[in-house]
Amino acid sequence: MHQTSKTGLHPLEEKVFLECKNHDLILPGDFVIVAVSGGPDSIALLYSLYNLRSLLNISKLAVAHFNHKIRPEAEEEEKFVQFTAGKLALPFYREEADVKRVSTDEGLSLEMAARRCRYDFLLGLKEKLGANRVALGHTASDKAEEVLLRIIRGTGIRGLSSISRKGDNGVIIRPLLSIYRKEILTYLNELGISFKLDNSNESPAFQRNRVRHEVLPLLNDISGRDVVSLLNRLADVAEDEEQVWRSLISKWWRKVCLKNGGEGEIVWDRKIFASVPVAVQRRLIFKAVEELAGSSYGFFFERVEAVRDLILNSQSGRFIRWRNLEVLVDGGNAVFKLAKHNGDSSEFCYLLPEPGEYWLDELGAFISISEVTKYATFPKNPFEELIDADSLTWPLRIRPWQKGDRFIPLGMRKFKKIQDFFVDEKVPLRLRRKVPILVDRDKVCWIIGYRLDDRLKVKPSSRKVFKLSLSFRRSPC
């Protein structure tokens, strides 16, 4: 038998109630859509809000389920969620998408494609039904795992805030964010509530699962403390810091900004931008992306640095794209504007400031740059090359082909336009903007998968040799 508080609520429901009241997650009269996958977290969220609907003065609850069509169990899980909604006499809405195809067609990682499809459905449903909130089942355990994952990926201070209680101006809410996974399971078991388990959550093939099952227990053992709780505290402190930054950044924004968002365009003064501290530059870039694109999710550190490098060091006419956003250098100005999205993966640009390994999200690949001292033969894999390290001018970038690009193909002495090279190599027109090009400060270095620039070839006199390697998790095209 489970214990109840003085209010008659289960302890977990009381925590959810206080979370909603203390942080204004749900206001009296709100229509709330609950996103339910069928797993323990979302099922606990659904039942707790259902049992709290009178206390929170929720006018209407609805259940939304998105079928990613990735796992064989997806159909069974959808039927279970529909059955659960029916048992509670709640309206049920569903959507499905071939997320793997979206991932390939749009050049996104599988995780990012799934998130985009899911959020598009939920926010679209919110508008269609006239709902006020969309409740998601992220927990304190999820928040701690996300902090660690972001640290591993090289996040800045901004990224440490991890998962927020509110998103999209308060439309997205996360009422379970102060509740741990073990509390969820206790709640469900004590109330005899059924749920579905996703077996892929146990697979060590996924980075998040290894953090959950291997890294966190090891950190607990090493420290002798509850690391999940400490990581949540770190995220909360970072979020408090971010609130201060958001108020301060407006002052800098007014200094650098010549045109603020009118007609889908933001214009900055490059000279003033160059004069502000680096930390401010990065946050200004995030703000510009969020102003125009609506979200900076997936706009990782490498992209921020690529934009900084473009604004500070590039000649007029140079630009980079990310999704439907274009950043252009126009004389003394930097222009952020919405560009037409053509549905391919051509809006990528990554800054590689030094040797190492970098994740290229749109391409679904890692690029590795490492020094080698011994090599018997040259790589036969078209996605691997050996180069003369002293021939590089750092930093490097990976981007699509741009009009006017030219290089000296390996084995030749004269320049050739990359456009002509593609024609000679019979690269289909629809794929040319998907081919990654490695460039340094001065030149095209490698048409990845096709040809190295002759100026970078390893020579008998080469003192230092780098191995370049691009490894795909899925097909790049």
N, C-alpha and C positions, 0 to 999 in steps of 0.2 A: 504494500500500500504506500502511495506517495504522500509526502507531507504537503500541506497547504499553508499559505500565509494567513494572516488575520483577515485579508480581503477575500479569502476563499479561493485564491488563484494558486495554480502551481508555481513554484519558485521561478521557473523559466518564464512563464507568462507575466509574472510580476516584473521581471527584468526587462522584458519586451515593452511592457506598459510604461515603465519609467524611462526607457530609452526614447520612446516615441514622444512622451510628454516633455522631457527635459530638453530635447533637441528639436522640438516642433516638427517631427517627421510627418505626423498625420494631424491635420486640423479638423475640428468638428465639421461634420457634413461632407467630408472627403469621399470620393469614389476611388477605391484602390484596386488596381490590377495586381495580382500576385503571380509572379513568374515561377512556374513549378516544373521541374525536370522529372520529379518522381523520387529523387534521392532524399536522404534523411534531412538535410538542411532546408530544402525548399518545402518539404512536407511539414516539418516543424514550424516553419514560418507561416504556412497556410493555416494550420490548426490553431496556432497561437493568436493570429489576427482574427480568425473566425470566432474564437472564444472571447476575444477582447472587443468585438465589434460594437457592443453596447457601451462599454466603458469609454472607448475611444470615439464614440459617436460617429462611426463609419456609416455613411449612407448606403453604400453598395460595395460588395466584394465580387470580383470576377477572377477566374483562373485562366492563365495563358500558358500555352506549351509550345515550344519550338522544336521541331523534329529535324535534327541536323543530318539525318540519313547517312551517318558515318558508321555506326555499329549495328550488328545484326539485331541487338536487343531493342533498337529504337522504336519499332512498331509496338512491341509489348509494353514498353514504358509509356508510350502515348496513350494506349488503351487504359493503363492503370491510372494515369492522371485524370483521364476523362471519367473513369468510374468513381474516383475519389471526389471530383467536383460534383458529380451527380448525387453521391451519398450525402454531401453537405448542401445539396440543392442550390449550387452556385452555377452561374453561366460559365461555359467552357469555350475557349477560343484557341484555335491551333493554326500553325503555319509550318511549312516545310520548305527546304531548299537543298539542292545538291551542293553542299558546302565544299566538297573536294573539287568540283568543277569551278565554283566561284574562285577558290584559291588559285587554281591554275590559270583561269581566264584573266584574273585581275592581278596576278603576280603577287599574291599575299601569302603569308604563312597560313597553315590550316587553322591555327588558333585565332589569328586576327580575322580571317574570313568568317569563321564561326561567330565571333563576337559581333562583327559588323552586321551579319544577317540577322542575328538574334535581336540586337538593339534596334535595327530598322523595323523589325516586326513589332516589338514591344512599344516603341515610341509612336509608330504608325497606328497601332491599335488604340493607344491612349488618345490620340487625336480623333480617331474615328468614333470612339465611344464617348468622348467628352469626359474622360477620367481625369483625376487630379494627380494621382501618384502611381508609380510602378514600383512595387516592392520586390527586392532581390534578396536571396538567401545567403549572402556572404557573412562569414562568422569571424570571430577574433582569431581563430586558428588560420583561416584563409589570409587574414591581414598579416599575420606574422610570417607566413610562408612567402607572401608577395614581397615583404620587406627584404627577406633574404635573397629572393630571386633577383630583385632589382639591384641589390648590392653586388651580386655575382655578375650582373650585366653591366656594372659600372655606372650606376645611377648617381646623380648629384643630390644635393640636399633636398631639392624640390621633390625628387622621386621617392624620398624616404617616407613621405606622408602616406604613401601606399593607397589603400582603399578608403574613400571618404564615406561618411554617413549619408551625404546628399550629393547628387550629381544632376547635371542639366537643369540648373536653377531650382533645385528642390523637387523636380519631377521624379528622379530616381532616388529611392530611399533604401536603406539597409538596416532594418530594425534589429538584426541579430549580431551586429558588429561588436557587441561587448560580451558575447556568449561563446563559450568554447565548444569544440566538437563533442567532447565527452558529456557535456551538459545536454546537448541535443539528443544524443543516444539514450541518456537516462530518461529524459522527458518522453521520448517515443516509446520506450520499453515500459515505463510505469503506466502510461495511458493506453498501452496495447495498440498503438497506431502502426499500421503497415507502411513500408517504404521499399524502394528498389535500390539495390546496390550496383554501382557501375564497376565492373571488374577491372576496367582499364585504370582505375584509381590505385590499383595495387602494382601495376606494371612498372618495373625499374627503367623501362624505355623512355619514360617521361621525366623531365627534369624536376617538375613540381613534386612528383611522387618520391623521388630520391631525397629531396629536401625534407618532405614530411616523414618518411619512414627511416631515413638513415642520418641525415645531417642534424635535424632537431634533437632526436634522442641522444646523439653523440655530444652535442653542445650542452644539453641538460646534464649529462654525466660528467663532462669536463668542469662545468661551472658549479654544479651542485645547486643550481637555481632553476626556476621556471622560465626558460628562455622565451617561450611564446608570450608570456606576460611582459617580459622586458622589451621584446620587439614591438609589442603593441604600445608600450609607453613611449618608445623611440618614435613611432609613427605619429602618436598624438602630439608630442613635442614638436616634431617637424611640421605638422599641420598648423599648430599655433604660430610657428615662425613664418609659415607661408601667408597667413592672414596679415601679418605685419608687412611682409614684402609686397603683398597685393596693394596695400594702401600707399606704400612708398614709391612703387614703380610708376604710378600715375604722374608723379612730378617729372620723372625722367622722360616719360612718354611725351609729355607736352613740349619738352625741349627738342627732341629729335624729330617729331612728327610735323610734316608739312601738309599732309592730307590724311584725314582720319576716316577711312572706311567708306567714303562716298563712292557710289557706283562700283562697289566691290574692289576698291583699291586703297592701299595705304602707301604713302610716300614719306621716306625719311631723308634727312640731311646726312650724307655719309661722313662728312667731316665732324659733325657734332657727335654722331654715333661712335666714331673712333676715339673721341675724347672721354667717353664715360667708362667707368670700371668694367672689367671683363664680366664680372658676375651680373652687373646690370644689363650688359649687352645680351647675355643669354636669356635673361628673363624678359627683356623687350621682344626678343625673337619669339619666345613662347607666346607672349601676349598677342603678337601680330598673327601668328598661326591660329590661335584660338578665336580671334576676332573674325577672321575670314573663313576658316575651315570648320569652325564650330567646336572643334576638339583638337587637342595636341596628342591624343592617344596614338602611340606608335611613332611619334616624332622623337626619336632617341637622340642621345648625346652626339653621335656622329653626324646626324643631320643638322643639329644646332651649330656644330663647329664648321660644317660645310657652308652654311649660310653666313656665319661670321667671316670665314675666309673669303667668300665671294664678295661681301660688302667691303671688307677692308683692303683686299688686294687685287681684285679683278678689274680688267679693263671694261669700258663701256660696251654694252651689247651682250655681255656674258649673262647667263641665267641658269638656274636649276629649277627642277620641278619636283613636287611631292604631292601625289594624288592629284587633286584638282587645283593645287596652289602653285603659282609661279613666282619666283623671286628674281628680279632683273636689275642689273646695274645700268643706270641711265645717266651718264655723266657724273655729276656730283650727287646724284640721288640714288636711293635704293627703293625699288618699287615692289611691293607685295600685291599680287592680284589673283583673282580667280581665273583659271584657264579652263578651256573646254576639256572635259575628261573623255578620252577616246576609248576607255575600257581596256587598255593594255597596261603593261608594266613599265611604261617609258618614263614615268615620273620619279625616277630614283636618282639619288646622288649621295655618295658616302665619302666622308673625309677619312683618310688613313694617315694620322699624324706621325706614325712611327711603325717599325716592324712589330708584328704581333698577329693575333687572330681576331677577325671582325665578322659579326653576323650581318648579312645583307638580307633584310627582311623581305622586300619585294621579290627578290630573286630566289628566296628559300635556300640560301647557300652561305657557307663560310668562306672567307678569303684568308689565307694564311701567308705571311711573309716572314721567312726565317733564314738566318745565315747558315750556310753549309760549308764544311771544310773539306769534305771528301765526296766525290761523285765519280762513278765509273763510266756511266753513260748519260746521255741527255734523256729527259722524260719523253715517252711516246704518247702519254695522255695529253690530248689537246688542251686540257684545263690545268696543265702544269708547265712551268717554264723555269729555266735557270737564267739569271741575268747578272750583268756586271753592276754591282751595288754602287760603285762610284759614279755611274752614269745617271743616277737618279737625282732629281732636285726636289726635296721634300717641301711640303706634304704632298701625298698622293690623293687622287680621287678616283672613284669608280662612278661612271655616269653613262648615259646612252650616247650614241653618235650625235654630233651636232653639225649643222651645215657649215662647210668650210674646213672641217677636220681633215688633216692629211698626215701621212707618216711615211717612213721608208721601210717597206716590207723586208723582212729578213732575206738576205741574199741579194738584195738590189742596192743601187747606189742613188737612185733618184726618188724624189717625193712622189707619192700617189695619193689622190683624194680617196678617202675611205668610201665615199659613195661609189666611185669607180671600182674599188676593190670588191665591194659587195656585189656589184654587177658581174664582175669576172668570176667570183666565187659562187655565183648563182644563189645568193642568199635571198629568199623571198622578201618582197617589199614589206609585207605585213610583219615580218620578224626582225627587220633591221633595227628598229628602235628598242628591241628587247635585248640586243647583243650588248653585254657590258664592255665598256672601254676603260682601261686603266690609263690615267694621265698623271703626269707630275706637274710641277709649276710651269714648265716650258713646253711640253710636248706630249703627244700620244705615245704611250709606251708599249701597250699590248692590246690588240683586239682579242679579247679573251675567248679561247676556243678556236681561234683562226690563225693569227699571225703575230709574232713579236716584231717590234721595231728593230731594225738592224743596228741602230746606235746603242742598243742595250745588250747585244749578244756578248757572251763570255769569250774573252780572248786569252791567249797565253800570258799576256801581261796583267790580266785582272788580279787585283790584290784581295778582293772581297767579293763573294758570290752569294746572292740571295736566291732561295727557291720560292717561287710563287705557286700557290695551289688554290684552286677553287673547287669546293666539294659541295654538290647539291644534295639536299634532302628529298627533293623531288625534281621532276623535269623542269627546266627553266622556261620552256615555251609551251 
